[in-house]
Amino acid sequence: MHLPIGGKFMNKQYTIIAIMGKAGSGKDTLCHALLEEPEFLNAKPIISCTTRPIRDNETDGVDYHFLTNEEFTD
């Protein structure tokens, strides 16, 4: 899989790809699939912060950094 970025293929050392969409649109599924592709062998996901409660199937520091409102505003 090759993703054109600005007319060039991803071959730079530091490329950031942002996957955005509505809740339930498949962002996590897409990210997990991309990270299994050979071109993304050394890719690291960026873990977002959230103040919402953790869900049963989530792990703090893996899926999100779960913060209190106070921690988030500091």
CYANA upper distance limits for C-alpha pairs under 8 A (distance plus 0.5 A):
  1 MET  CA     37 GLU  CA      7.68
  1 MET  CA     39 GLU  CA      7.63
  2 HIS  CA      9 PHE  CA      6.92
  2 HIS  CA     10 MET  CA      7.63
  2 HIS  CA     39 GLU  CA      8.07
  3 LEU  CA      9 PHE  CA      6.51
  3 LEU  CA     10 MET  CA      6.92
  4 PRO  CA      8 LYS  CA      5.83
  4 PRO  CA      9 PHE  CA      5.25
  4 PRO  CA     10 MET  CA      7.16
  5 ILE  CA      9 PHE  CA      6.47
  5 ILE  CA     10 MET  CA      6.99
 10 MET  CA     15 THR  CA      7.63
 19 ILE  CA     27 LYS  CA      6.82
 19 ILE  CA     31 CYS  CA      8.16
 20 MET  CA     27 LYS  CA      7.32
 21 GLY  CA     25 SER  CA      6.61
 21 GLY  CA     27 LYS  CA      7.19
 26 GLY  CA     30 LEU  CA      6.66
 27 LYS  CA     31 CYS  CA      6.67
 28 ASP  CA     32 HIS  CA      6.59
 29 THR  CA     33 ALA  CA      6.71
 30 LEU  CA     34 LEU  CA      6.62
 31 CYS  CA     35 LEU  CA      6.69
 32 HIS  CA     36 GLU  CA      7.14
 33 ALA  CA     37 GLU  CA      7.44
 34 LEU  CA     40 PHE  CA      7.19
 35 LEU  CA     40 PHE  CA      5.89
 35 LEU  CA     41 LEU  CA      7.18
 35 LEU  CA     43 ALA  CA      7.23
 36 GLU  CA     40 PHE  CA      7.39
 36 GLU  CA     41 LEU  CA      7.53
 37 GLU  CA     41 LEU  CA      7.14
 47 ILE  CA     61 GLY  CA      7.61
 47 ILE  CA     62 VAL  CA      7.34
 47 ILE  CA     63 ASP  CA      7.03
 47 ILE  CA     64 TYR  CA      5.90
 47 ILE  CA     65 HIS  CA      7.26
 48 SER  CA     63 ASP  CA      8.30
 48 SER  CA     64 TYR  CA      5.68
 48 SER  CA     65 HIS  CA      6.68
 49 CYS  CA     64 TYR  CA      5.99
 49 CYS  CA     65 HIS  CA      5.07
 49 CYS  CA     66 PHE  CA      6.47
 49 CYS  CA     67 LEU  CA      7.32
 50 THR  CA     64 TYR  CA      7.09
 50 THR  CA     65 HIS  CA      6.81
 50 THR  CA     66 PHE  CA      5.78
 50 THR  CA     67 LEU  CA      6.52
 50 THR  CA     72 PHE  CA      8.48
 51 THR  CA     66 PHE  CA      6.34
 51 THR  CA     67 LEU  CA      5.52
 51 THR  CA     68 THR  CA      6.05
 51 THR  CA     69 ASN  CA      6.52
 51 THR  CA     72 PHE  CA      7.74
 52 ARG  CA     66 PHE  CA      7.66
 52 ARG  CA     67 LEU  CA      8.40
 53 PRO  CA     66 PHE  CA      7.84
 54 ILE  CA     58 GLU  CA      6.88
 54 ILE  CA     59 THR  CA      8.22
 54 ILE  CA     60 ASP  CA      8.15
 54 ILE  CA     66 PHE  CA      7.32
 58 GLU  CA     62 VAL  CA      8.11
 58 GLU  CA     63 ASP  CA      6.42
 58 GLU  CA     64 TYR  CA      8.44
 59 THR  CA     63 ASP  CA      6.22
 59 THR  CA     64 TYR  CA      7.78
 60 ASP  CA     64 TYR  CA      6.20
 60 ASP  CA     65 HIS  CA      5.88
 60 ASP  CA     66 PHE  CA      6.47
 61 GLY  CA     65 HIS  CA      5.32
 61 GLY  CA     66 PHE  CA      8.05
 67 LEU  CA     71 GLU  CA      6.21
 67 LEU  CA     72 PHE  CA      6.46
 68 THR  CA     72 PHE  CA      6.69
 69 ASN  CA     73 THR  CA      6.80
 70 GLU  CA     74 ASP  CA      6.77
